[in-house]
């Protein structure tokens, strides 16, 4: 038996995507839709789940980030 998978609304930038997704689906969507200039600069897709207490609701957020210098 497998654990249930949460399907949540997904936010990217200032908008909410029309289709709710799982974390894996949101990761794939972010990877496929990353702007080419960010990809060339070494950015990676990051998906995180919001916290109802902190953010006022629960959804997935797609962000793009690059690792800064320093200890790995």
DRENGUDREN-808184 format. One record per residue (C-alpha): residue number from 1; residue in one letter; x, y, z. Coordinates in Angstrom, 2 decimals. Layout:
BEGIN
resi,resn,u,v,w
NUM,a,X,Y,Z;
...
# end
This chain:
BEGIN
resi,resn,u,v,w
1,x,0.00,0.00,0.00;
2,x,1.29,3.47,-0.85;
3,x,0.85,6.68,1.11;
4,x,-1.75,9.16,-0.20;
5,x,-0.34,11.96,-2.36;
6,x,-1.49,15.53,-1.76;
7,x,-2.77,17.39,-4.81;
8,x,-2.56,21.12,-4.13;
9,x,-2.92,24.43,-5.92;
10,x,0.38,25.60,-7.43;
11,x,1.64,29.19,-7.40;
12,x,4.39,30.44,-9.66;
13,x,5.37,34.10,-9.73;
14,x,2.29,36.19,-9.11;
15,x,-0.24,33.70,-10.44;
16,x,-1.88,30.41,-9.53;
17,x,-1.70,27.66,-12.15;
18,x,-5.11,26.40,-13.36;
19,x,-4.51,22.74,-12.43;
20,x,-3.71,21.41,-8.94;
21,x,-0.61,19.16,-8.90;
22,x,1.46,16.84,-6.75;
23,x,4.96,17.90,-5.69;
24,x,6.52,15.73,-8.43;
25,x,4.24,17.20,-11.08;
26,x,5.04,20.75,-9.93;
27,x,8.79,19.95,-10.05;
28,x,8.45,18.65,-13.62;
29,x,6.35,21.66,-14.64;
30,x,8.93,24.05,-13.18;
31,x,11.80,22.23,-14.91;
32,x,10.03,22.33,-18.28;
33,x,9.01,25.98,-18.01;
34,x,12.21,27.48,-16.60;
35,x,13.31,30.50,-18.64;
36,x,16.36,29.67,-20.74;
37,x,18.44,32.54,-19.29;
38,x,17.98,31.13,-15.77;
39,x,18.89,27.62,-16.95;
40,x,22.10,28.95,-18.55;
41,x,22.95,30.78,-15.32;
42,x,22.77,27.51,-13.37;
43,x,19.46,27.97,-11.61;
44,x,17.47,24.95,-10.36;
45,x,13.76,24.44,-9.78;
46,x,12.68,24.45,-6.13;
47,x,9.17,23.43,-5.02;
48,x,8.05,23.99,-1.46;
49,x,4.80,23.51,0.41;
50,x,3.39,26.54,2.19;
51,x,2.35,26.52,5.83;
52,x,-1.22,27.50,6.71;
53,x,-0.14,29.24,9.91;
54,x,2.62,31.28,8.27;
55,x,1.27,31.83,4.74;
56,x,-2.49,31.74,5.38;
57,x,-3.10,28.65,3.24;
58,x,-1.58,25.46,1.89;
59,x,-0.30,25.28,-1.68;
60,x,2.86,24.48,-3.61;
61,x,5.18,27.28,-4.73;
62,x,7.58,26.92,-7.69;
63,x,10.74,29.04,-7.41;
64,x,14.05,29.15,-9.22;
65,x,17.28,29.52,-7.30;
66,x,21.03,29.28,-7.67;
67,x,23.45,27.99,-5.06;
68,x,25.54,30.80,-3.61;
69,x,29.24,30.45,-2.87;
70,x,30.47,29.11,0.44;
71,x,30.72,25.68,1.98;
72,x,28.93,22.94,0.08;
# end
